[in-house]
């Protein structure tokens, strides 16, 4: 009488073609897979036995990565920002599912993930995109580990491409002034002014509402940002971090620029008549609707060309704002709060290299503080 194989017992057999078949019994079913080498086969059997002993069900052993990601995305939809979830969904459907989605979740190994990254690099997918993809995959597989669907997260064994170093372009004081002179009487003069003086992000500027501006206290609250998760559609969402919500003090000149902008907008509102759509935005289109980011970038590039300045990213205006403040001895903690960084150390890490001259100043100052000064004593000090 043949002995019935117990739950999650495993076996390894050599096939006539030289390959090896591994088998594991589980809940009345037999898991089976063929490998080119005995070592791979033994490792597979051991891995499956360990997973089963840790509570993995037979149903979960049949789950493909594709099926698992669909379920994970469904759950993520209730916990992630809409724009974040849409990005996760796009990365999954564009890169993960078509390439390694048919592999069973329990069989996903580090080499599958590394191979995916290598293949994407070869066809020209950017390192930044692959790093985002890695973050999605790592998070999803971490959840699978917590649910005891797999024992180990294979994405933890893979190094994504290094973060590409993006050159930070900083406008000098004269260049910043040159830009604002060129923006004089531009429809978005106040926006470019705030980008430099307040260091706001593009999405934060486009999400500002008049209710956020306190004319008396000269403060501007950053409460939301403009997102376009579907490309053409838009939504207002909170800043990505709690520190993104902040109140920024404006100078008298900035208040003057904002007051002029407010008056100009009243004229546009009257001219638009019934076409105007009220969102209370500080920087809307000529009919009151949110400005599309692509429109802002086009206007910015034209302004740079008109001012005779080199082409830079809009985000470099934020870097310029930070640089101007730090180079005029504004404390890092204040700069950090204006920028909405979670910690002053982040500001120091990002912009510390912009302050080489402060080393010289610090060296001279500490010398002056501790330089010995002769003091005449009434009585000589006795030496013990």
N, C-alpha and C positions, 0 to 999 in steps of 0.2 A: 504493500500500500504506500502510495506516494505521500510524503509528509507535506502538509499544507504550510506554505510559507507564511510566517508571522508578519504582523504589521511593520512596515518600513525596513524589513530585512532586505539586503541588497546582494547582487551577484554581478560578476564580471566574466564575460565569455569572449574568446577570440573567434572571429568569423573566418570563413574560408578565404576571403579576399585580404586578410591580414589586419583588418580593422577590429575594433573592440566594441562590444555591446554591453552597456550597463543597464541593470534593471533594479527597480525598487518597488516593493509591494506597499500599498497604502490604501486603507479603507476599502479593501476588496478589489482595488484596481492595480494595474501594473504600469509603472512609469518606465519608459525605455528610451534609450538614446545611443546612437553609434558615434564613436570617436576614432580618429586616425591612430592614436597612441594609447597604450595601456594606462599611462600616468593620467592623462586627461579623463579617461573613463573612470578610474578609481576616485579621482578628485570629485567628479560629478556625483558618483554614488554616495561618497562621504558627505558632500554638501547637502544632498537631498535628505539623507538620513538625519542629519543635524537639524535641518529645517522642520522635518516632520516631528522630531522629538520635541522641538520648541513650540509645537502647536499649529503648524501649517496644515490647513485642510486640503483635501484632494481638489476641491473646486479652485482654490487659489493656485494650485500647481498648474492648472490649465490656462490661467489668465495670461494673456499676452500684454506686452508693454503698452500697446495701442489701447487695449480695453481698460487697463489700469489708469492710463493718463486721462481717458474720458471721464472716469469716475472721480479722479483727483481734481480735474478742472471743474466738475460740477460742484464739488464741495468748496473749492477755492472761490467760486463765484460769490459765495455768501460772506467771505472774510476779506477779500481783496478789493481795492479800489477798482472801479469799472475799467478805467484806462489800463491799469496794471493787468487785470484779468484778460482783457482783450489782447494785450501784448503777449501774455503767456500762451493764450489759445493760438495765436498766429504762429509763434515759434514752434509749438507742438505740432501743429498740422502741416507746417511748411518744411520742418527739418527732422523732427523726431519720428513721427509716424511713418513717413514714406521710406525711411532708411533703416530703422531698427525696430519699428513698431510691431512687426510680426513675430519677433522673438519672445518666447515665454518669459514672463517677469523673473521667475526663479532662475532662469538661465542667463540673464544679462550679466556680462562680465566687464571688467575694466577695459579689456581690449576692444570690445564692441563700441564703447563710448569713445575711447581714444581714436579708433578708426573713423568714427563719424566726424570727429573734429578735424582730423587730418584730411579727410575727403572734402569737407566744406572749405577748408583753407585752399585746397588745390583748385576749386572751381571759383575762387574769388570772394567767398563770403568773408566779411570783415571780422577782425578779432573781437571787436566790441560786441558784435552780434553773437559770436560763439560764446563769449563770456556770459552774456545774458542767458543763452541757451543752457549753459552749464549750471547757472543758478537755478533755473526752472527744474532741470532734471535732478539736481542734487536735493532740492526741497521736496520734490515728489517722491523720490526714493527714500528719503529720510522718513517720510510718513509711512511708507511700506514697511520699514524696519520697525517703527513703533507699533504697527498693527500686526507684527509677527508674520507678515506675508513673505518677507525675506529676512535673512539673518544679518547681512552686512550691506551697506550702501556702496555699490561698486563705483559710483561717481566720486566717492571720497578718495579713491585710489588713482584718480586721474587729475592731472594738472591742466587747466585750460590755458589757452595762449596768454602770454603776459599782456597786461593792460597797455595798449598803445600810448606812448607819450605824446600828448598833444601840446604843441608849442603855445605857450601863453604869450599873447601879444599885449603889451601895455602901452597906452598912449602917454606921451609926456604931458606936462602941464600945458605947454604951448599948443600941442596937438589937440588936447581936449578942448581948449579955448577956441582953437581954429574950427573944430567940429561944431561947437555951439554957435559960433558966429555964422557959419554956413547954414545952420538950422533956423536962424532968425526969421520969423514970420512963416516958417514951415508949418503946415497944419499939425504936425506932431512935434513941434518944438519942445513942448513941456514934457513929452515922453522921453525924448533924448536927454533932456536936462535931468530928469529924475534917474535915468539909467546911470548917469555918471555921478550925480550928487548923492543919491540914495543907495546905489548898488543893487537895485531890484532885478530879479530875473525877468526874462521876456514874458513868461506865462503869468507872473505876478503883476507886471505892469498892465497887461491886457485884462486882468481880472479886477482891477481897482474900480471902486464905485465912489461916487461923491459923498456918500454917507461915511466913508472911511476917513475923510479929510476934516480935521478940526481946524478951522481958520483962526480961532482965537489962541488955542494952545500951540498952533503950528506943528501938529502931529499928523502923521499918516499911518493908518493901521493897515497891515497886510493880513487879510482874513481869508483870502481865497486865491485860486489861480484858474486860468482859462485852459481847459483841456479839450482836445478834439480826438477822442478815442476812435471815432468812425471816419476820420478824414474830413468830411464836409460838415458833420454835425458838431455840436459843442456842448460842453457842460461846465459848470463852475464847481470846483472841488476844493477842499481844504488843502493847505500846503502839505507836502509829503511828511513833514515831521512837526512835532509840537512846537519846536523852536522856530519853525517857519512863520508861525503866527507871531507878529511882533508889531511894535509901535516905533516909528522912526520920526525923529525930530527934523523939521525942515528949517532952513535958514530964511531970512527975510527975502532974499533974492528969489529963492525957490517959490515962496508964497506969491510974490509979484508975478512970476511966470505962470503959476497955476491960476491966478485971478484973471490974467489976460486970456488964458486958454478957456476958462469958464465962460467969459463974455463971448468969445468967438463961437463957442459951442451953442450958446443961446441963439445966435444968428443962424447957425445951421439948422437948429431945431425949427425955427420959424420958416426958413426956406423950404424945408422938407415937407412941411404941413402934415397931411394924413399919412404920408409914407414913413414918417418917423416912428421907430419902434423903441419904446422906453425900457431900457435895462438899467438906467442910472449909472452907466459906465462913464468913467473919466476919459477913457480913450476908445470911443467907438468909431464906426465908419460914419460917413456923412449922413446916414439915415438911422443912426442909433444902435445898429447891430454890432456884435463883437467883431473886431478886426481879425482877419485870418493871419496866422503867423507868417505865411508865405508873402502876404502883402506887405507886412512890416519889414521883412528882410529885403524885399525889392526896394522899398523906400529908403532903407538904411544904406544899401549899396549905391544907390543914386546919390545920396547925400555925401557919402565918402568920396565918390568920383568928383562931385561938384566942389568939395572942400580941398581937393588935391591930396587927400590922405591915402595911405596904402590900404588895400583891402584887408579887413579884419572881420572876425565873427562878431555878431551882436553881443554874445556873451563876454567878449573881451572888454566891453564897456564896464561890466561888473568887476572884472579884474583891475581895470583902470581905477575905478572908484576905491577899491581896497588899497591899491598901491599909493594913491594920492594921500589917503588918510594916514597910512602907516609911515610914509616918508615925511609927514609933518607932525610926527610924534603923537598921534592919536593912540591912546592905549589899545593894545590888542583886544582886550575884553570888550571895549566899546565897538571896535570895528566888527568883531565877531557877532555882537548883538544886532548891529545894523544889517549885516549880511544874512542873519538868520541861521548861523552855524550852531550846532548843538553844543560845541565846546570851543573855548578859545584855542585849545591845542590844534584843532582842525585848521583854524585861520593861520596859526603859526606854521603848520606843516605845509600849507598851500602857498603862503606868501612870504615865508621867512627868508627865502633867497633874494627877495627884493630889497633887503635892508643891509647891504654889506657895510655901509658907512657907519652904521650904529655900533659896530664892533670897535671902531676907532674912538667914537665918542665915549663908549663904555670904558675903554681902557684908560683914557685920559681922566674921566670922572672918578674912577675908583682910585687912581693914583693920587688925585687931589684930596680925596677923602681920608686916605690913610698916611699921607706924607708926614713924617715926624716933625713936630714943631718944638723948638727949644723953649723950655720954660725954666726961668731962674727960681731955684728953690732957696728958701730962707736958711735951711740947714741942710748939710750934706746928708745923703742917704747912706746909712751904715750898711756894709756888706757882711752878711753872716758867713 
